[in-house]
């Protein structure tokens, strides 16, 4: 078990560019979450996948944001036409399926820090 | 809807002194409670959690938290802090019955002073 991994760890981009982040959850976890954390704040929920199905999206996830988990394993989060307000740490987490031990615990990756110039 | 309040944004404390980080929550349904720790430039690490059973839960590095349903609190305590405990601590709640959206507080920065 190598934990949740995220790539890249840091991304600097110019306003208006598109960026894509990747999250690899813990291998046996079927649930995956994306959060955004801005300076001085706690993480805020963005979206949730169970297997490949995206079951919930926050109002924070504008139409410039899209997340996918095509095969129920890794996930990508894309931001189109980035704005300076998108600068934040993007965190991914995963948890086991219901019925398994620690099903209600989310395990977080190290995050991707996005800076939009 | 659920919410978490961490009233103290920063808590300075001398090394080997006790500390309490406060957390209050609001929810219309039963919840699970968590404390996560975040070291600089790192992701969140689970420190301890309350799901059911004993209201006092402990971590492996000496922290403990007590679930108080009547006061809707889940304060984090440690009797003697170390320099290595310097980090930001987040209290979080999870709806025990619904899907898995976790709601976090705004965090408390613990600064241990040598």
Contacts between the chains, C-beta under 8 A, distances in Angstrom:
chain1	res1	chain2	res2	distance
A	4	B	43	7.7
A	6	B	43	7.9
A	31	B	100	6.1
A	33	B	100	6.9
A	33	B	101	7.9
A	33	B	102	7.7
A	40	B	9	7.8
A	40	B	106	7.2
A	40	B	107	7.7
A	41	B	106	5.7
A	41	B	107	7.4
A	42	B	4	7.6
A	42	B	90	5.2
A	42	B	92	7.6
A	42	B	104	3.3
A	42	B	105	5.4
A	42	B	106	5.1
A	42	B	107	5.3
A	43	B	44	7.1
A	43	B	90	7.4
A	43	B	102	7.9
A	43	B	104	5.0
A	44	B	104	7.5
A	45	B	101	4.9
A	45	B	102	6.8
A	45	B	103	7.4
A	48	B	99	6.4
A	48	B	100	6.2
A	48	B	101	6.6
A	55	B	99	6.4
A	56	B	99	6.1
A	56	B	101	6.7
A	91	B	43	6.1
A	91	B	44	6.9
A	93	B	44	7.9
A	93	B	102	8.0
A	95	B	100	6.4
A	104	B	32	5.4
A	104	B	49	7.9
A	104	B	51	6.1
A	104	B	94	6.2
A	104	B	96	7.5
A	104	B	100	7.5
A	105	B	34	7.6
A	105	B	46	6.1
A	105	B	49	6.3
A	106	B	46	8.0
A	106	B	100	7.1
A	106	B	102	6.0
A	107	B	46	7.1
A	108	B	36	7.5
A	108	B	43	4.4
A	108	B	44	4.1
A	108	B	45	7.3
A	109	B	43	5.3
A	110	B	42	6.0
A	110	B	43	4.2
A	111	B	42	7.8
A	111	B	43	5.0
A	113	B	41	8.0
